[in-house]
Amino acid sequence: MTGISLIDIGRYLPGEPVGTEFYAARIADDARLNWDLPMFRPPRHRHLASVDESAVDMLERAAAPLFDRLGHEARQVDVVLTNVLLPDLPHAGAGASLAHRLGARPQWVFDVHNGGCASFVVMLKMAQMLLTTTSARSAILCNVQNCAGPVFTQPDNVRNPPSAIPGDGACVAYVTASGESPVLDIEVVNRPEAAPDMQIELSDGRKYWQPGVGQLNVRFTEASIARIISRGNQLVPEVVGNLCRRLGTPTSDIDVLVTNQPNRMFLRNWAEALQLPPGRHLDTFDRYGNLFGAGAPITLSHAIEDGALAPGALVVIAGFAHAGDLAAAAAVRWRP
């Protein structure tokens, strides 16, 4: 499966970094003990979007440095794919509005809702299908994580220790039908039986669309957390291993592994399972927190900008979504 290339990524982080002390001052001492659990240890910093900053605003700001580097003509993309955790409108995605702001007239606009923390790789797979089977020749893949500020700092939610883990950010990646930085293969695995282990709840018990004042949050049980930890430890090494076997390459030969950034525990366990030293598995968790679907591409954008990817490097991008109902990995030969 060749024929497309990952060219570049622009990123945007809202506001100044917010330290964990912001949450510590609002969480009861006994509740703070939850921070000792591996799943819920908070990062040192994160960025928080404001309620007045739309997902399209964030994507436009992420796209600006990308198109400054690529040139204005690159804005005329054929495909726009977006994944937004908190859509500006419940019935519409961000793709059409972003295309309008960029001055683009794309052939295809798809808002990919269910990809979660693996959505960047899922969108890369969709771009591959569109750019190799239609006349489309360029695509942008757009991720927005925008719940940390608007949702998890609400008065009730901010007292919940896991609310300190997410951060906000956006990124826009540019993909073309070319061999400049080729995508070698993509692995996508669906495990639908895991989907019920992550739910949302409101403090007053209503459905999210019913009138009321209860604040929305994510609900896990002790049993579901145990299952998610087990799946999370397994899924990323599994999809990366399957991908590398098809390429005929041992996982230890991966030059750069970029994953979603859920917590330190998963990052450590994945690197160990894949026999990679820490320097080859990029880690931005303490800098940005859990950026969900935006975590992997924003982390990769730093490696690109810092010149950390050698010509011809084997880059693998991977992650798992939600409670483990989706996992995906992609291999890229970086600008050989």
Buried (B, 14 or more C-beta within 10 A) or exposed (E): BEBBBBBBBBBBBBEEBBBBEBBBEBBEEEEBEBBEBEBBBBBEBBBBBEEEBBBBBBBBBBBEBBBEEBEEEBBEBBBBBBBBBBBBEEEEBBBBBBBEBBEBEBBBBBBBEBBBBBBBBBBBBBBBEBBEEEEBBBBBBBBBBBBBBBBBBBEBBBEBBBBBBBBBBBBBBBBBBBEEBBBBBBBBBEBEEBBEBBEEBBBEEBEEEEEEEBBBBBEBEEEBBEBBBEBBBBBBBBBBBBBBEEBEBEBEEBBBBBBBBBBBBBBBBBBBBBEBEEEBBBBBBBBBBBBBBBBBBBBBBBBBBEEBBEEEBBBBBBBBBBBBBBBBBBBBBBBE
